[in-house]
Amino acid sequence: MGTNWPEEQARICENFTKLRVKYGSPSANTQTVTAAGIVAALNQFQECVRYLNTRRSSGAILNLENEADVQDAIYLMLRPWIQDLVAENPADRIANRFTIKDFLSRQARSVIEVKYIRDASHGRGISREMHDDIENYRHHGHCDNLIFFVYDPNSLIPDQQKLREQIEEERFYKQSGRTLKCILIVKP
């Protein structure tokens, strides 16, 4: 039996509305988007994926098999609420290198970097990759908060606590007078 697409759309919109009510919407009220609000929403990632993958209908299932899949899911979660959320912009030049941000919210002064742990080697080396990102974003004029969202479906990061200690801190750079707060979210 086929899916009634208008009903599915209505249910999906209803869930987005629930997120807006729970976390606020800059277009619906005077509340501003903050890094803390983004983190709170991202912490609901597994709940959103679980909802879509266990629905009563045979509608869309989220198969999170690579980084692009996870980025798409996050964009769908956050974009209705964060009106200025911009997906990957390869045109920004930082320290003579082009960087590709996964998502940027200028209002929240935050960049969301999405990582997908694809194998054990990547799990062991993710810290190095994240430190490279930190070095790039410390020069970005619209990034005061660097939020790392790491999807590790097979638990391949050997020591999440040690990774958190290395990444999750506020950094101050004397030369520029800039502060960069790094936040780490690891799911599932």
N, C-alpha and C positions, 0 to 999 in steps of 0.2 A: 504494500500500500504506500502511495506517495506521501510526501510531507506537505502539509499545508503551509506554504512559505509565508503568507501574510500573518498567520498565527505565530510562526517562529520569529518573525521580525518583531512582532508586538511583545513577545516574551523577552527577547534580547534587549529591546528598548526599555522594558520595565526593569530589567536588572541594571542597566546603566543608570536609570533614574534612581534606583536604590543606592548605588554607589555615590551619585551626586548628593543625595540627601545625607548619607552617612559622612562623606568627606568634604562636602561643600562644592560649590561651582562658582567660579569667578563671574560668569555671565549671569547667573541667577541671583547673586547677592554681592555684597561688598567685600566678602572674604577673599583674601589673596592666596595664591598658591605658594606653599612653602616646601622646603626640602623635607621637613618632618611629615607633612601631608603626603608627599610622594612616597616616602618610605612606608607610611602606614598603608597606603593603597597597594604598593608592591608586596607587602607582607601578606596580602590576600590573594596573591597569584595562584597558589595551589587550589584555593577554594573556587576561584573562577574556572580554572581548568577542569577541576573535578565536576563542577556543575555542567559544563558543556559536554563532558565525556560520559555522564551518567544520566542524561535526560531521558524522559520516557519516549520521546520521538526518535526517529532515525535521522535527525538533522546532522549538521556539521560536527565532526569530531576533530579535536585538536591533536594532531600528531606532532609532537615536539621532538624532531629528529636532528635539528641543527640550529645554529645560532639565528639564522634568518627566521625560522619558525617561532622561536622564542621572542624575537624582536617584534614580529607581527602581532603576537598575542599581547605583548605589553603595550604596543601602540593602540590596539583596540580597547584595552582596559583604561588607558590614561587619557586618550585624546578627547573623549566627550567631556571630561572634567577639566583638563588643562588646555585651554583654548590656544595658547601660544606654543604648544608642543610641536617641535619641528623634527622630522626624521632626517637621518644622515645628510650632512652638508659637507661634501668633500672640498669646498672652496676655501674654508678657513685655513689660514697659513699661520703656523705657530713655530717659532724658532727655525725658520727656513725649511720646515717640513709641512706637508699637507697632512692633516689628520681628519679622520672620518668619525664624527661623533655619532653615536647611535641615536640619542635624542637630546634636545636642548630645550629648556624652558628659561627664557630670559627673565620672566617675572619672578621665578623661584631662584634665579641665578644658579641653576643646576644643570649638570650634564648627567645623563644616565648611560652608563656603559654596560652593555649586555655581553656576557660570556657564556659559552656552552662548552662544558667539559666533555670532549669527544673520546678521550682515551686516558689511560693511566699516566702516560708521559705528559700529556697536557695538564692533567690534575697536579702533577708534581711541579710543573713549570709555570703555573698560572700566576704565582707571586711576581715573577720577573716581568711578565706581560703587563700586570697591573701597575708595577712600579714605572714601567715605560710610559704608560698612560698618565700617571701622576705627574711625571716630568713634563709631558706635553701640556697638560691642562693647567699647570701652575702659571702659565703665561696667558691663558685665555681670559679676555676681558669680561666675559659674561659667566664665568664659572667660579663660584665661591664654594660650591658643593659638588663633589664628584661621587655619584652614587653608583657603586658596582653591583649589578644584579647578576649573580652567577647561578646558572642552572646546571646542577650536577646530578643527573638522573640516576647514575650508577654509583654514587658516593665514591668518586675517584680522587677527591682531594684528601691527601693522607692525614692532615691535621688542621681541621677547620679553625680551631682555637688559635693556633700559632699564626695562621693566615690572617685572622681577625686582628691579632695583636700587631702584626706588621703593617696592615693596611689602614685600619680604622682609627685614625687620629686626625687632629687638626694640625696642619703644617703652616709655619710662618716663614716667609721668605724675606729676609732683611733687605736685599737689593731693591726689590720692587715694592716692599711694604705690604704685600698681598698675603692673605690667609686663604688656605684651601682645606676644607673639611672633607675627609674621605669617609664614606659609609659603605659597609659591605653587607649585602643580603645574599645568602646562599639558600637555594631551594633545590629539590624538595626536602 
